[in-house]
Amino acid sequence: MIGVGLLLHTKQLSRSSFEIATALIVPVVQATLAVYLFRAGDEPGRLLEAAVGAGLMGVWSSVLFGSGGAIQRQRWQGTLEMIMLAPRAPALMILPITLATAVTGTYAMLATLLWGRLLYGIPLHFAHPLLFLIAVPGCILGLGMFGLLLASTFVLMRNANALTNTLEYPIWLVSGMLVPLTVLPGWTGPIAAALPTTWGARAVHEAASGGPVWPSLGICLAISLGCLVVGALMMTYVERRARAAATLALA
């Protein structure tokens, strides 16, 4: 059921010109800025890291905005009531949507790598090519499960997009997607350690530049699994409260 739902929502998102433009244009702009910043800092050897980091930023943006608008979009389309009436747990109905937003974000990763290779001649020499092909889907899976927690939280808010706008840049900054965590203030360490985005980004970077991939990927999936459990519990609570108050289509 999750596989069929993932395929359906991925197809739907792939037909949205807004989603495709966001996944392709924004990461390319960010990758261009990152390349010039790294060049200006006399760090040309880290250009591949800049391209990968910009791609991760695009994946995170897709998950954040997609998960934040998952419930609202179904409400606008008039399908939210049917989803909640299905004889399945609400989390199982919403999880394919959040996973689809993460899969759509892979456009961003492909776009930044191709952009860097074709325009700036960045050699795509990955330290662990096979592990990179494992780390990226693993990171996407983890972010998709994290997206369910975001979706269950945002369903209580009428204007979830306002919150997503404030979370986009702080999260990718604290997660070390482009900027090393060592240059950030010390108080950001515990926050970074609690986010699956931090460990997912670390796994992808280590696969690209060299390092132990499996520990970081395992921690990412473990934290994301915890987010999945909490998100499922919250989704059930929200659904019951909305049914009791007859506000499913309005809340």
N, C-alpha and C positions, 0 to 999 in steps of 0.2 A: 504494500500500500504506500509506503514511504517512497519507494522507487518510482511508482507510477505518478505520485503527486509531484515528486521532484522533476520528472520529465515534463509534466504538464506545465508547471509554473516556470520552468526554465525556458520552454518554448514561448510562453506568454511574455516573459521579460525580454526575450531575444527579439520580439517583434515590436518592442517599444523603442521608438527613435530617441526618446529622452534617456532611457537607460543605456542604450548603446553609445550615444554621444557622451554621456557622463563617464562611461567606462573607458572610452577611447581618447577623448580630448583632454580631460582634466589630468590623468596620469602622465600623458605626454608632455603637457606644460610643466608639471612638477618634475618630471625627469630632466627636461631641458634646464630648468633652474638648478637642479642638483648637479648636473654635469658641469655647468659653468662655475658653481660654487666650489666644487672639488678641484677643478682646474685652477681657479684663482688661489686656492689654498695649497697649491703645489702638491696635490695628492692624485696624480693621474692614475696611479695603480688601483685606486678605489672606484673607478668609474663604473665597473660592473656592479659593485655594491650599491652605487647610486641608482642604477637602473632597476636593480632588484628591489631596493627600498621604495622607489617610486611606485613600482608595481604592487607592492604590499599595501602601500597607502591607498591605492585604487581599490584593492580588494576590501580593505577595512571600510572605506567610504560606501561601497556598494552594500556591505552587510549592515552598516549602521543605518543608512537611510532606507534600505529595503525592509529591515526588521522594524524600524520605527514606523514605517507606513504600511506594514503588512496588514494589520487589523483595519486600519483606516481605509486602505484600498479595497478590501473586501466589503467594507461597509458601503462605500460609494458605489460599488458594482452591484449591490443588493444580494450578495452571496454569503454574507457573514452569518445570517440566521440559518441557512442551509448547512453551512459548515459546522456550526455548533449543535445542530440537531442530528448530525450523523452519529450512528451508534459506535463511536470510537472516542477515546479520550481527546479532549481539546488540543493537548500538546501534540498528539500524533497528526492532527489536521493542520496545525500551524508550522510544525517542524519542516515539512517539505518546502514551504514558502521561504523560510529563513535559509535553508540549505541552497535553494535556487538563487537567492541573492548572492550567496558566496560563490557559487559556480559561475554566475554571470560576471563576477569580479575577475575571473581569470582572463577576460578580455584585456583588463588593465595590465596584467603581468605580461601577456603576449605583446601588447602594444608597446610597452616601454622597452622590452628587450629588442624587438625589431627596430624600433625608432633609434635606439642607441647604436645598434649594429649598422644600420643602413646610413644614418646621417653622420654619426660621430666615429664610426669605425671601431666601436668598443668590441674587443674580442670576447666571444662568449665561451671562455675557457673555465668551466666549472670544476672545482676541485673534486667533487663527488657527483658526477652527472646522474648516476642512477638514484643516488640518495636525494638529489634535487627533485627528481620526478616523483619521489615518494613524499618528500617534505612539503611540497606545494599542495598536493591534495590533502595531506594530513592537516596542514594549517587551515585549509578551506573547510574541512570537516569540523575542526575545532571552532572556527569562527561561526559556522552555521549553527552549532549547538549553543554557543554564546549568544547568537542572535535570538534564540527562543527566549532567553531570559530578558533580553531587551524588549522583545515584542510583548511579553507578559507584563512588563513594567509600564510600557508606553500605552497600553490599552486603557489604563486608568486616566490618561491625559487626553483632553480634547485636541490640543495642539502639540503633538509629539514632535513635529518637525522643528519647533523652536528649541527643544532640548537636543535633538540630534545635531543641529548646527553648532551648539556649544561644546559637544563632545568630540567632534571629528578631529580637530587638530591637537587638543591636549592628549588624547589617547595615543595617536600615532607618535607623538613626540615622546611621551613617557615610555612607550613600548619599544623605543629604540629602532624603529623601522628605517630611519634615515640617519638620525643623530645618535652617536654612541651614548649609552647610559652613563659612561664614566664621566662625561662632561656635564651631566645634569646635577642639580643639588642633591645632597645626601638624603633629604626627606622624601625624595621621589622613589627611593629604592623599594620600600615595602609596598607601595602602590604598584610599581612595575611588576614585582614578584607575584602579586595576586591576580594579574591580568593574563588570560590565555593568549592575548595578542602579543605579549612580550616574548613568551616562549615559542610561539609559532613563528614569529619574525626571526628569532634567534636560530631556530632550526633551519629555516630557509637560507639565512645568511651563512651559517656554518657549512651548509651543503655547497654553497656557491664559492666561498673563500677558503674553506678548510676548517675542520673542527668536529667535535663529537656531536653528531646530529640526533642520535636516538634518545639521549637523556632529555634534551630540550623538547623534542617532539612528544615524548611520553608525558612530560609534565603538562604540556599544552593540552593534550587530549584528556588528561586526568582532571585538570581544572575545568575544562569545557564540559566534561561529563557531570561534574558537580553543578555547573550552571544549568545543564539540561534538567537535572532532577529538581532544582529549585524553581526553574522556569515552569516545569510541568505542574508543580504544586501551586504556583501562583496562578497559572492559567486556569486550573480547575476552580480555585477560589474565586477568581474574577468572573468566570462563567456562571457559577452558582449565584453570586451576588447580583449579576446583571439579570439573570432569569427571575430572581425573587423581586427585583425592583422593576421588571419589565422595561429595562433601559438598554437592551442589547444593541439596538440600532441607533441609540442616541448617545450613550455614554462615551 
